[in-house]
Amino acid sequence: MSEITKEQYEALFLEMNPGYFERDYVKAIPEDEPASEMMLDLDDFDENIYSKSFGDEVTFGYYEGDIDKLKEDVARVVPHWTQFFGEDSRVYCAFVNGELASFCQIQDFGEHMVGDSKWKIGGPGCVGTLPEYRNRGLGLSMVKNVAKILCDEHYDHSYIHYTYETAWYGKLGYKTFVSWNGKGFVEE
């Protein structure tokens, strides 16, 4: 694969998020608080890069419960994310004793030409862990499982949109490809 330039990554971001910098909530992002977009080349994904052991009380899988209950739990983490969860959402979770502990959507961002390659891009979105289950490794283990699912489904890249948690995702090999604030792209 050829080396991808900053300009090509910026063009990819704008193709995946048309009109992004015209949105009022994006314009409100302070200059001194840039957000990041991250990517993981799934050819380089190492399932052993992060490993956490859990007892039998912890399981991972797709959410199959009541959507209103899921939205209540999502609202406990980030209230405005509830709008992104519906009956057709593909939601992957960590459960503790059968109770929802951590959640994320598995999103399909389509196929895009980047340089001389076509990339099939998916990724976890709206990643959250309920307060009482934090700092146990559930969320990162869940995101690692989603990367494996994307590999199995023949995606080329896993994409993290609009994050400030670059060190956390970096533990799985994700790398920042662009950063931005309310005025547009910024130098890293």
C-alpha positions, 0 to 999 in steps of 0.5 A, spaced: 500 500 500 502 506 498 503 512 503 497 516 504 498 523 505 495 528 510 491 531 504 488 524 502 486 523 509 483 530 510 479 528 503 477 522 506 474 525 512 470 530 508 468 524 504 465 520 510 463 526 513 460 531 508 458 538 510 461 537 517 465 543 519 458 547 517 454 544 523 453 548 529 455 543 534 462 542 530 463 550 530 462 550 537 468 546 539 474 551 542 480 552 538 484 549 544 480 543 544 481 539 538 478 532 537 481 527 533 479 522 528 483 515 528 484 509 524 486 502 525 489 498 518 486 491 520 491 488 516 496 490 522 491 488 527 494 484 533 489 480 537 494 480 542 496 487 543 491 488 549 489 482 553 484 482 559 482 476 563 475 476 566 471 471 570 464 467 567 460 473 570 463 477 564 460 476 557 460 479 550 455 479 544 450 483 541 444 487 544 438 483 543 434 487 549 429 492 549 431 499 545 428 503 550 432 500 556 438 501 552 437 508 551 436 509 558 443 506 559 446 510 553 443 516 557 447 515 563 453 515 559 452 521 554 445 523 554 445 526 547 447 519 544 440 516 545 438 519 538 443 515 534 440 508 537 434 505 534 431 498 532 436 497 526 442 499 530 448 494 530 450 494 538 455 490 541 456 490 548 460 487 554 455 484 560 456 483 567 452 478 570 447 479 564 446 486 565 449 491 560 456 494 562 459 497 556 456 498 549 458 501 542 455 501 535 458 497 529 458 502 524 459 501 516 462 507 513 462 504 506 468 503 501 472 509 499 478 510 494 484 513 498 490 514 494 491 508 489 487 503 494 479 502 495 478 501 503 472 498 506 471 502 512 467 500 519 468 502 526 465 502 533 461 508 534 458 511 541 463 507 545 461 507 553 461 504 559 456 505 565 459 508 571 459 502 575 463 498 571 469 503 569 476 501 569 475 494 569 478 493 561 471 492 559 470 497 554 477 496 551 476 489 550 469 490 547 472 495 542 478 490 541 472 484 539 469 489 534 476 490 531 476 482 530 469 482 528 470 487 522 476 483 520 472 477 520 467 481 515 473 483 511 473 490 512 480 494 511 480 499 516 476 501 523 475 508 524 474 512 530 470 518 529 470 524 534 474 522 540 479 525 545 481 518 547 487 517 543 491 514 548 486 509 550 484 507 543 492 507 541 492 501 546 489 497 540 493 500 535 489 506 532 492 512 530 490 519 529 490 521 522 487 528 522 485 533 528 480 538 528 476 544 532 470 548 530 475 552 525 477 546 521 483 541 521 489 543 525 496 541 525 497 535 530 
